[in-house]
């Protein structure tokens, strides 16, 4: 409608790849960059801003640079998820999260911990598994939580990818109707699982 052309690239969370993509876009004289920061230092973007390129971050703030950032309310969202499960009678809630050094993962873990302190008065660290990056790792993490004595009655997953791994293990063990699952972000098959 406004005759804008949007170019998209994925860094897969690799800082080197992020820099290469930015250099490629800037060489095409883009007017602005919307960047989901990789786990690095984005201060190199100051040079581009000085040249008049607008920079906005999404999902997490850039490091080494102050710029407008569009964020989800990660901590409050996870706190609300704990409250939601607590209102349905759950007290032992397992947590599966991404790399703690990621802004979003750290905020979600913070929200889970705050929610559990409000719900149960403490956080049982046996029910917390972080630094999970793949569906296979999420499967193993969910299996480990379900093997605890007593196992959690609900699982909170820090991303849609981790949710899919947790759902796989619940399906494999015949527990889909027994253990509640809440995933942060919208799982692409969520409407089929309701």
N, C-alpha and C positions, 0 to 999 in steps of 0.2 A: 504494500500500500504506500509506503514512504520511499520506495526505491532503494532500500538498503540491501546490501549483500552480506550474509553472515557466513563466516568461515569457521569451521570447528576442527579441533584437533585434540587428541588425548595424550597426556604425558604418562599415563598409567602410574602416577604418583612418583615418577622419577625426576628429580630436580634438573638433571642434565637434559632430559628430553623436553622439559618445560622451557628451558632457555632456548633450545633449538626451535621449538614451535613459535615462541615469541619472536625470535630473530626472523623466522620465515614470514610471520604475519607483518612485522614491522617493515620488512623489505618490500612488501606489497602496499605500503603506505596506508595501513588501516587507520581509522579515526579513533578507535578505542579497543581496549582489551578487557574482556571479562575473564578473569583467571581464577580457577580453583587451585590454590597453591599446592605444589608438591611439598614434600617434607624437607624444605631447604630454606634458603635466604633469598627473599625477593627484592632486596635493596637495589639490585641491578636495574629494576624497572624505573628508578628515579631518573635515569638518563632518558628513558622514553617519555616520561611525563614532561621533562624539561623541553622536549621537542614538540610538545603539544598533544601527545597521545593520552587520551583519558584511560585511567586504570580503575577497575572495580574488582574486588575479590568476592567470591561466592563460597559458601560452605565453611570457610575458615579465614581468619585474617592472615595477611601476608606477614612475613617476618622481616624486620629491618626496614620497614617502610610503613608510613601512615597513609591509608587510603580508605575510601568508602568500602564497606563490606556488607554483604547481604547474608544474614545467618538465620538458621533455624534456632529456636530456643531449645537447644539440646538438653541442658540440665533440667529445665522445668518440664520438658516433654517426658523425660525418663522418670522424673519424680511423679508426674501425673500417671504414668503407666504403673508404677508401684502402687499408688493410691487406688487406681482402678482394680488391680488384682486384689488388693487388701479388702476392698469393699465387697469382693466376691468370696471372701473367706480364706484367701491364701496368706500364709505367714512365712513359709519357706519358699523363697523366690530365687532361682538361680539366675546368674548374669553371664552372658557371653559377649565379650567386647573386642573391638579391633585394637590396634597398636596404641598403647597409652600415650605415646608421644604425639599422636595426632590430636589436634585441637578438638575436633568433634568427638573423638573417642574419650578423651579426658573429661570433657564436659558431660558426656552421657554417663560415664562412670561416677562422676561427682553427683549427678542427679539421682542415680540409683542408690548410692550410699546415703544421701540425704533422705530419700524416700524410705529406705529400710530403717533408718534411725527413727523417723517419725512413726513408722508402722510398728516396728518390733522393739525399738529402743536400742538396737545395735545392728551391726553388719556381721553376719557369719561368713568369714573369709573363705570357708570351704566351698561356698556357693558362688564364688567369683572366679571366672577364668577370662583373662585378657590376652592381648597380643595374638588374637586369632584372625587370620587373614583370608583363608580360603573356605570353600564349602566343606571340603574334606576335613580340615582342622575343626570347623564348627561341628561337624558330625561327631568327631572324637571328643570334643569338649562337652557336647550335650550328653554323650554316652557316659563320660566320666561323672558328670553331675548326677545322672540318673542311677549310677552305681553307688552313690553315697548312701549311708544309713543314718537317718532317713533321707530319701531322695526329695528334691524340691517338688512341690505340687504345681509350680509354674516356672516358665523360663522367659526371661527378657533377653532379647537379642539386639545388639547395637547397630545392625544394618540388615538390609534385605538379603544379602548374600549369606550372612550368618544365620538368618532365620531359615533359609532354605536347607541348610545343613542340619539344623535342629529338627525341622519338620521331617527330614528323611529318617533320622534315628527314631523319632516317635512313631512314624509309620512302620518302620522295620520291627519295632518292639510291640506294636499293637497298642500304643499309648496315646494316639491322637485324640481320643475322646476322654482321656483321663487327665493328662497334663496340659494346662493352659499355656499358650504361647502368645507373647506380644513382641512384635518386631518394630524397631525404629526404622522409619522410611516405609514406603509403600512397596510391599512385595508384589512382583508383577503377576502373581497368581492368587493374590489375596481374596479376590471376589469368588474364587472357586473353592476356597477353604472355609468360608463362613458357615 
